[in-house]
Amino acid sequence: MVARPDAIPSGISGQEPCDIVLEGGTIVDGTGGPSHHSDVGIRDGLIVRIGDLRACHATQRINASDLVVAPGFVDIHTHADEEIERIPLAQNYLQQGVTTMVGGNCGDSIYPVGERLASLEKVGLGVNFAMLVGHSTIRRQVMRMADRAPTVNELEKMKELVAGAMGQGAVGISTGLYYAPGSYARTEEVIDLARVAARYGGIYASHIRDEGDFSIGLVAAVKEVIEVGEKAVIAVHISHLKALGKPVWGKSTEVLDLLGQARARGVDVSFDQYPYVASETSLSGAVVPGWARAGGASKLKERFEVRSTLEKIRSEMALSIEKRGGAEKFFIAKFDPDSSLEGRHLEEIAKGTGKEPVDAAIDLLLAGGADVVSFNMSDDDLMRIMQSSMGMVASDGNAVELGRGIPHPRYYGTFPRILSRYVREEAVLTLEEAVRKMTSGPAHRVGLLNRGLIKEGMIADITVFNPDTIRDLATFERPHQYPVGIDYVIVNGQVAVSEGKRTGVRQGRVLYGRR
């Protein structure tokens, strides 16, 4: 699948003047192959020449000596669908070196696809944006929050809506099978809808049904996503692969073996990962059992008012809180009704009200819900997953305003954290492999074949960084901190970050799937 815009023109001549020349950098080209030193010439938004360009006339020359020249980073897993229109510069991503974001993950997306993408084109984006269509979004259009299988007519209507979204430019379909209403779908429903996306050359990306031992278990959930790939004949991509909760720590070995076996028999499977042992999600999605969320927030509130039902919900919520690390490692990232609670642990909030943590959580839900961060993974699993060649780097984050809320530090630090901690300090990955996981891997996974490589004829999305100083500064306590060591970011041939500072250029584009 090739993105509709930006077709690579024929007859590029390296003899003409350049708009920009990057001089003397260490080129890590995104293939995973060895680095080399060279100049890079850019003209009309394209990389037009790689080589000795000292004699080439250029409007702007950038000294890249002692710096790495890499393709712009591509974040295949974000939730920026709504916020990118409100925060179009996406500075927390741009200053990480991200030049392309993919939204619509975990089953939820903007809708209608064509209408919303057309609106984004008028905004003036700081980065490129592509999107998946969400299965849950489609399901709500047809079935609202019904906890049942669709009728024949409902399934046909969902197929029509998926086809429409793909035809309007989505690069694939995503599911959030852990969350309602995606969790209400049986595997057969998912396969049927994935087949529709496959006809358009799209991928199937999934927040799998269980990342721990909350329902069917991690291993069974991975087997399910493989089954979708096999039966729908579609490329499958697991979102933020992890082993969540102590009961499944160590299961990464079995999961990676399963994925390797699937690839060996022809299933096109991959995954992404963020480099932290803490996750972030909605409070409801994290701890409220799926059956209790059927029908939406109003129905959940009604169930809280029935004593016997409330006790059943409380019991299951308390167990989920414990599996996610316990109330002392479970803190509030965003709570619009009372921002003073943001950054505070659930245990602390409970003590302040004289309640059990589960009851404090119910109070937060009744007040409108919250986003929460919990520490629930092991370093061993994290690094084992990271070293797999099937994996890619992604943030699972969103565009945010500087200083608003206490978001997960991955919103600001994902990509520099990989390059500082896991490449330079701990040597978990080579620099070349890390860059591949951030660039050509995710770009080509969603069909953006003209991005993700430092190669003549490719779109000039480029990130220039110092391999010795690049570092994430965002912490769980103070997440609103931009990284250091990223000197230049070029988006579609225009300098968007210069000497570490945003220029204000809005050169990002909406990128469409085949339609």
VEXRO-138815 format. One record per residue (C-alpha): x, y, z. Coordinates in steps of 0.02 Angstrom, whole numbers, plus 50000, padded with zeros to 5 digits. Example, Ala and Ser with C-alpha at 12.3 -4.5 7.8 and 13.67 -1.06 7.14 Angstrom:
% VEXRO-138815
506154977550390 506844994750357 
***
This chain:
% VEXRO-138815
500005000050000 500735016849949 500195033550019 499215043749894 500225059949905 502055062349873 502325050649727 504185049549691 504535059249531 505645052349397 507145061149323 507855068549484 509485077349445 510845079249574 511695093049472 510415106549511 510555117849664 509885111649830 508745120249954 509665112250101 511295102750116 511675092950275 513565092450281 514675078650346 513445069150453 513445050950503 512035043850399 511005030250483 509865027150337 508435017450417 508805000650335 509714993850486 511324993150384 512995000850434 513135019650453 514235030250340 514795048250321 514105058850182 513185074750134 511315074950100 510515086749976 508685091749984 507655100449850 505785102949832 505425092149983 506435077249922 508135069649957 508945072349788 510755067949815 511875058949940 513745060949921 515075074449918 514075090549896 515415103449935 515265110249758 513355110449759 512545127449777 511315127349923 510145140249996 510515133450171 511965122950234 511855113850401 513435107350482 513025089550536 514795084750586 514775073450741 512875071650720 511795057450659 510715060650506 509245048750514 507525047750435 506185056850533 505455045650666 503745037850630 502625034550779 501475020450725 500445020850884 499705037250947 497995043151004 498145060550931 496565059650824 495625073250917 497055083050993 498055085150832 496715097050770 496795107150931 498695105950950 499245104650767 501085108250797 501205092750909 502775100150984 503005086251111 503225074450963 504145085950845 505505089150974 505735070350995 506175069650811 504485062650759 503945068350586 502455056650560 501105050950682 499825037150655 498185039050750 496605028850766 497355015350876 496585003451003 494905003250915 494485021850927 494685034650789 494015050850721 492465048450614 491905050650477 493655047650412 493595057350250 492745072550327 493935073450475 495515071050371 494935084650252 494715096050403 496475092150463 497185096950294 496585114750324 497345116350498 499185117250456 500045102750542 501775102750616 501995084150579 501265071850455 499725062250509 498985045750450 497615035850533 496805019050559 494925017250573 494365010750742 493314994950756 492495001350915 492085017550827 491255007950686 490354996250807 489635010950905 488955018350744 487945002450715 487684994250885 488075007651013 488724998651169 487784982251146 488634967151225 488184954251094 488614947850921 487974958250776 486514952650671 486834948650488 486224965950439 487264974550573 488834965450517 488514970350336 488294988450389 489944987950485 490804980750332 490114995050228 490755007850353 492484999950358 492544999850168 492015018050167 493365022950291 494705013550195 494125021550034 494255038650118 496085035950164 496275025350321 497865014750319 497035000150409 495854995050547 496234994350733 495394985250875 495374987751062 494804970451113 495174973751297 494004988851300 492134990151280 491334988951154 492774980351063 492834967151198 491054962051154 491594956550980 491964938450945 493474933750840 492384929850689 491724947650685 493494954550689 494044942850548 492594948250439 492994966650459 494864963950440 494534955650272 493744971850213 495284981950262 496384968950177 495514972150011 496184989950018 497944984650064 497704990050245 498404982450404 497544975550559 498224983550720 497604976950886 497634981151069 497434962651104 496054955451211 497174952451362 498924958451401 498954949651569 497794937051650 496214947651658 495154936751541 495814924251413 497634927451457 499094935051362 499584919551263 497804915951205 497604934151155 499174933351048 498524917350967 496914926550926 497794940650834 498804927850736 497174919050691 496464935350624 498004937550515 497914919850447 496044919450411 495854937350348 497484936350251 498044953150317 499624960250393 499364960750582 500184972350707 500074970550896 499964987050987 501144990251134 501634972151162 501934968751346 501724956351489 500604966251606 500554960751788 501624948751892 500594933251847 501234934451666 502984941151694 504164930351591 502814925751465 503674936851336 504774921951289 503264911251243 502404925651154 503924929651046 504094911151003 502274910850947 502524926150839 504104919050763 503214902750721 501794912550641 503004922250532 503854906150482 502214899450412 501854915550319 500864926550437 501434944550417 501494949650601 502384963650693 502174974050850 502644990350933 503244994451108 503575009451220 505145009151331 504345010351503 503754997751633 502205008151673 500645009251566 499315022651549 497485020851507 495775026551565 495265022051742 493715013551676 494675003451548 495984998551675 494914992051816 493044991051775 492544973751709 491924973751530 490214966851572 489914981651688 490304994251550 488984987251431 487775000951382 488955015051425 489265026451575 487435028551621 487185009751634 488765008051738 488085021051858 486455011351871 487414995551913 488345004652052 486645008352130 486184989852146 487044983452303 487354965552246 488004971452076 489074984852158 489924971752268 490324960952117 491044975952024 492034981252179 492794963952196 493354963252015 493994981252019 495024978052176 495834962952093 496234973151937 497034986952041 498124974052127 498634965951963 499154982951895 500394985452036 499284990452181 498515006852237 500215013552292 500865012152112 499265018152030 499205036852003 498065049251920 498735056651758 497215067151713 495635071351808 494695086151734 493475088651880 494905091752003 496665093951934 497375094452111 497215075352112 498335073651959 499985065552002 499315058252165 499255039552199 497595030852222 498145024752394 498495042752449 496825048752381 495925034652472 496775038652638 496285056752619 494455051952605 494495037952732 493975025252602 494645009352525 495605012252362 494265003552260 492935015152330 494015030352295 494165023952116 492265022452105 492095040452164 493265045952023 492245036251897 490615043851956 491375061151944 491795058751761 493255046651752 495135048951745 496705043451654 497865032951760 499665026751758 500145010351840 501805001351859 501484983551803 502894976951691 504624969451717 506264975851643 506704958251585 505134956951478 505354974751416 507114971751352 506744954451282 505314961551180 506374976451128 507724965451052 506534956450934 506734961150752 504834960550735 504624975750847 504504994450819 504585009550934 502985018950974 502365030451111 500525026051135 500385044551175 499515060351121 499855078251074 499805088451234 499965106251293 501535110051391 501115109351578 499355102351564 499005086851670 500265073751724 500375062751570 501475047551549 503265053051509 503175043151348 502225058051275 503875067751279 505265054951292 504945038651199 506145040451053 507615049151140 507455036751284 507765022251165 509285030951092 510025036151259 509625022351382 509415006951273 510695011051137 512065021751217 511985016351399 511394998251402 511774992451224 510124982951212 510024988751030 511284994950904 511025012650842 510645006350667 509324993950727 508515006550842 508355019050700 507605005650586 506295002050719 505865020550723 505855024250537 505725012250391 504934998650500 503375008550550 503305019050391 503265004250275 502104994650392 500715007050356 501155008850173 502145025150177 503445018250058 504155035250011 504665039250191 505745031350324 507405030450230 508855041950191 508875037850007 508835047849847 507045050749790 506275048849963 505265062350051 506425073350154 505815069350329 507445069550427 507995070050609 509755075750655 510355071650830 511915070450937 512155052050984 513205056951135 511995069151213 510245064151158 509225060751313 507435060951376 507095072451524 505265068351554 504915058951716 503325052151795 503365066451920 503835079951793 503345073851620 503215090651533 505045091751482 505695091451304 507195080251269 508935086551230 510155081951093 508975083450944 509695097650842 508675097950682 507035090750621 506545092550439 504745089350385 504385087750199 505965097250159 505695111750280 506665114550442 505415112950585 506695112050726 508335121550713 509705120450845 508465111950960 507105125150945 505475124750849 505425136450699 503525137250686 503495129450512 501885119850479 502425108350339 501555092350396 500335083650282 498865071950299 499455055350228 498155044150148 498095025550121 497695018249951 495975023949898 
***
